[in-house]
Amino acid sequence: MEETGILVTIGKRLRARRKYLDMTQAQLSYKVETDPSYIRKVESGKVNISISKLHEITAALDVSLSELLEDV
């Protein structure tokens, strides 16, 4: 899978988990101390997210990195 496809897949999974938790992008961005526009870009696969920021986001969403990245 090419990089763009991986980023889109990760973004979709993050969005699904956030919505499952009934959390807004603003609430998530507050938890991980970033701007809501960054969360939008991550969820749409438009930013190459660092592992450390991805770890922060998955922790805020109470999901493990391994679960998020399974079969990517």
N, C-alpha and C positions, 0 to 999 in steps of 0.2 A: 504494500500500500504506500502510495506517495505521501510526502509530508503533509500536504494540504488536506488530503483525505483523512489522515490520522488526526489532525487538529480539529477538523469538522466533527469527526466521531467523538472525540473527547469532549468537545463543546456540547454536543447533543446529549451526551451522558450526564454532564454536569447540570445542564438545564433541566433535564428530566428529574434528577435527584433534588434539585432546588425546588422545583414545583411540587414534587412529592411531599416535601417538608413544608409546603405552603409558605415559602420564603420569597421575598421580592429580591430583585437584583440590588436594590439599595440596601436592604438588610444584610445581604451577603457581603457586599462591598464594605459595609461598616465593620462586620466581623473580621474581615481580613485586611482592614485598613488600606483600602484602595478606592479608586473612583468607580462609580457605577458604569461609566462608559468602558472601563477596562473589562469589567465582567461581561458586558454586552459583546465586546470584541472576542473575548475568550469563548463565549458560548456560540458565537457564529463562526469560529475557526479562523478569525482574521488576525490573530496574534500568536506568535511563537512563544508560548508560555514557558517560563523556567520551571524546573523541577521543584525548586523551593516554594515558589508561589502556588504551583499545583498542589503541593503537599498542604499548604495553608488552607487552600480552598476545600480540599477533600476532608481535612480535619473539621472545618466549619460545617461541612455537610454530613459529617459523621459516616464517612465511607472511606475504605482503605484505597490506597493507590493501586494495589494489586487487583482489587475488585473493579475499580474504574477502568484499568488498562487491560483487563482480561479479554483475550482474543482480538486485540487491536492490531 
